[in-house]
Protein backbone atom coordinates (compact mmCIF):
# COMPACT_ATOMS: atom_id res chain seq x y z
CA UNK A 1 0.00 0.00 0.00
CA UNK A 2 1.37 3.34 -0.91
CA UNK A 3 -1.45 5.41 0.53
CA UNK A 4 -1.10 7.19 3.84
CA UNK A 5 -2.61 4.83 6.38
CA UNK A 6 -4.41 7.75 8.00
CA UNK A 7 -6.48 8.34 4.85
CA UNK A 8 -7.58 4.79 4.03
CA UNK A 9 -10.49 4.46 6.46
CA UNK A 10 -13.56 3.06 4.67
CA UNK A 11 -11.50 2.21 1.59
CA UNK A 12 -12.17 -1.16 -0.04
CA UNK A 13 -9.32 -3.67 0.06
CA UNK A 14 -9.30 -6.91 -1.91
CA UNK A 15 -7.48 -9.80 -0.22
CA UNK A 16 -6.72 -13.18 -1.78
CA UNK A 17 -7.10 -16.26 0.42
CA UNK A 18 -4.99 -19.44 0.31
CA UNK A 19 -7.32 -20.90 -2.35
CA UNK A 20 -6.89 -17.89 -4.63
CA UNK A 21 -10.40 -16.53 -3.99
CA UNK A 22 -10.74 -12.75 -3.73
CA UNK A 23 -12.60 -11.18 -0.79
CA UNK A 24 -13.43 -7.49 -0.43
CA UNK A 25 -13.05 -5.78 2.92
CA UNK A 26 -13.52 -2.23 4.14
CA UNK A 27 -10.76 -0.65 6.23
CA UNK A 28 -12.61 0.63 9.29
CA UNK A 29 -9.55 1.75 11.23
CA UNK A 30 -5.77 1.63 11.48
CA UNK A 31 -4.37 1.46 15.01
CA UNK A 32 -0.91 1.39 16.53
CA UNK A 33 0.04 -0.99 19.33
CA UNK A 34 3.62 -1.36 20.59
CA UNK A 35 5.15 0.49 17.61
CA UNK A 36 3.36 -1.74 15.05
CA UNK A 37 0.38 -0.77 12.93
CA UNK A 38 -2.70 -2.91 12.41
CA UNK A 39 -5.60 -2.66 9.98
CA UNK A 40 -9.10 -3.35 11.28
CA UNK A 41 -11.11 -4.74 8.37
CA UNK A 42 -14.76 -5.66 7.95
CA UNK A 43 -16.18 -7.75 5.10
CA UNK A 44 -17.86 -5.63 2.43
CA UNK A 45 -21.65 -5.94 2.32
CA UNK A 46 -21.54 -8.15 -0.76
CA UNK A 47 -19.32 -10.64 1.11
CA UNK A 48 -21.95 -11.30 3.80
CA UNK A 49 -24.79 -13.77 3.79
CA UNK A 50 -28.18 -12.35 4.75
CA UNK A 51 -27.99 -13.64 8.36
CA UNK A 52 -24.32 -12.84 8.95
CA UNK A 53 -23.35 -10.12 11.38
CA UNK A 54 -20.20 -8.37 10.11
CA UNK A 55 -17.16 -9.36 12.12
CA UNK A 56 -13.96 -7.34 12.08
CA UNK A 57 -10.62 -8.96 11.35
CA UNK A 58 -7.24 -7.61 12.37
CA UNK A 59 -4.14 -7.78 10.20
CA UNK A 60 -0.66 -6.40 10.86
CA UNK A 61 1.18 -4.08 8.46
CA UNK A 62 4.49 -5.73 7.52
CA UNK A 63 7.11 -5.23 4.81
CA UNK A 64 7.83 -8.06 2.36
CA UNK A 65 11.22 -9.01 0.88
CA UNK A 66 10.72 -6.42 -1.90
CA UNK A 67 10.13 -3.60 0.56
CA UNK A 68 6.41 -3.51 -0.25
CA UNK A 69 3.91 -2.97 2.53
CA UNK A 70 1.67 -6.01 3.06
CA UNK A 71 -1.03 -7.10 5.48
CA UNK A 72 -0.18 -10.22 7.48
CA UNK A 73 -2.05 -12.53 9.81
CA UNK A 74 -1.19 -12.27 13.49
CA UNK A 75 0.08 -15.72 14.51
CA UNK A 76 1.02 -14.92 18.10
CA UNK A 77 -1.98 -15.29 20.44
CA UNK A 78 -0.64 -12.74 22.95
CA UNK A 79 -0.08 -10.14 20.22
CA UNK A 80 -3.57 -10.77 18.80
CA UNK A 81 -5.17 -10.42 22.25
CA UNK A 82 -3.29 -7.17 22.93
CA UNK A 83 -4.42 -5.66 19.61
CA UNK A 84 -7.99 -6.93 20.00
CA UNK A 85 -8.14 -5.42 23.51
CA UNK A 86 -6.80 -2.10 22.20
CA UNK A 87 -9.42 -2.08 19.42
CA UNK A 88 -12.20 -2.93 21.88
CA UNK A 89 -11.10 -0.07 24.12
CA UNK A 90 -11.31 2.33 21.15
CA UNK A 91 -14.80 1.07 20.28
CA UNK A 92 -15.95 1.35 23.89
CA UNK A 93 -14.59 4.91 24.17
CA UNK A 94 -16.38 5.92 20.97
CA UNK A 95 -19.65 4.52 22.36
CA UNK A 96 -19.11 6.49 25.58
CA UNK A 97 -18.63 9.68 23.54
CA UNK A 98 -22.00 9.30 21.78
C-alpha positions, -999 to +999 in steps of 0.1 A: +000+000+000+014+033-009-014+054+005-011+072+038-026+048+064-044+078+080-065+083+048-076+048+040-105+045+065-136+031+047-115+022+016-122-012+000-093-037+001-093-069-019-075-098-002-067-132-018-071-163+004-050-194+003-073-209-023-069-179-046-104-165-040-107-128-037-126-112-008-134-075-004-130-058+029-135-022+041-108-007+062-126+006+093-095+018+112-058+016+115-044+015+150-009+014+165+000-010+193+036-014+206+051+005+176+034-017+151+004-008+129-027-029+124-056-027+100-091-034+113-111-047+084-148-057+079-162-078+051-179-056+024-216-059+023-215-082-008-193-106+011-219-113+038-248-138+038-282-123+048-280-136+084-243-128+089-233-101+114-202-084+101-172-094+121-140-073+121-106-090+114-072-076+124-041-078+102-007-064+109+012-041+085+045-057+075+071-052+048+078-081+024+112-090+009+107-064-019+101-036+006+064-035-003+039-030+025+017-060+031-010-071+055-002-102+075-020-125+098-012-123+135+001-157+145+010-149+181-020-153+204-006-127+229-001-101+202-036-108+188-052-104+222-033-072+229-044-057+196-080-069+200-081-054+235-068-021+222-094-021+194-122-029+219-111-001+241-113+023+212-148+011+203-159+013+239-146+049+242-164+059+210-196+045+224-191+065+256-186+097+235-220+093+218 
